[in-house]
Amino acid sequence: MMNTTVNTKEAPEITVQIGKRIKTLRLQHNMSQEQLALEAGIDRSYVGQVERFEKNVTVVTLQKIAHSLGLTINEFLDFEKE
C-alpha cells in the first residue's frame, strides 16, 4: 500500500497555511468536510486533500470555500486572525 501522507516540510508553506485555515474555520463552524464541500460545490475528498496539504487549491475554489464559511477571500487570507 502506498503512503499518501504529506509531510508539512514537503508542502509549500502557503499550502500548509491554507489547509490548516480551512480545517480550523470548518471546525469552528461545526461543519463536516462533506457539508463544506456541498456548500462550496466541490468534492468532499478534495476538501480532505487540501486540509492534508496534498492538493493546491485554485483561487476560484478558495473563494468558494471562503464564501461557504461566511468570509471574503481577503478575510480568509488574514492568517493573523487565527
C-alpha positions in Angstrom: 0.0 0.0 0.0 1.3 3.4 -0.9 1.8 6.0 1.8 -0.1 9.2 0.8 0.7 11.2 3.9 2.4 14.5 3.0 5.0 15.8 5.4 4.4 19.5 6.1 8.1 20.0 5.4 7.5 18.8 1.8 4.5 21.1 1.2 4.9 24.8 0.4 4.2 27.0 3.4 1.2 28.6 1.8 -0.3 25.2 1.1 0.1 24.3 4.7 -1.3 27.6 6.0 -4.4 27.4 3.7 -5.1 23.7 4.6 -4.8 24.5 8.3 -7.0 27.6 8.0 -9.7 25.7 6.1 -9.8 23.0 8.7 -9.8 25.4 11.7 -12.6 27.5 10.2 -14.6 24.5 9.2 -14.5 23.1 12.7 -15.3 26.5 14.2 -18.4 26.4 12.0 -19.2 22.9 13.2 -19.1 21.7 9.6 -18.0 18.3 8.3 -15.8 18.1 5.2 -18.9 16.8 3.4 -21.0 19.8 4.4 -18.3 22.3 3.4 -17.9 20.5 0.1 -21.6 20.6 -0.6 -21.9 24.2 0.3 -18.9 25.2 -1.9 -19.8 22.9 -4.8 -16.6 20.8 -4.6 -15.8 17.2 -3.9 -15.6 16.1 -0.3 -12.4 14.1 -0.9 -10.8 17.3 -2.4 -11.5 19.2 0.9 -9.7 16.4 2.8 -6.8 16.5 0.4 -6.4 20.3 0.8 -6.6 20.0 4.6 -3.9 17.4 4.4 -1.7 19.6 2.1 -1.9 17.1 -0.7 -3.6 19.5 -3.2 -3.1 23.1 -4.1 -6.3 25.0 -4.2 -7.1 27.4 -7.0 -8.1 30.9 -6.3 -11.7 30.3 -7.6 -12.1 27.2 -5.4 -10.6 29.1 -2.4 -13.2 31.9 -3.0 -16.0 29.3 -3.0 -14.7 27.8 0.3 -14.3 31.2 1.9 -17.8 32.2 0.9 -19.1 28.9 2.3 -17.5 29.8 5.6 -19.1 33.3 5.5 -15.9 35.1 4.7 -14.5 37.1 1.8 -11.3 35.8 0.3 -9.4 38.7 1.9 -10.8 37.7 5.4 -9.9 34.1 4.7 -6.3 35.0 3.9 -5.9 37.1 7.0 -3.8 34.4 8.8 -3.1 36.7 11.7 -6.7 36.2 12.9 -6.1 32.6 13.7 
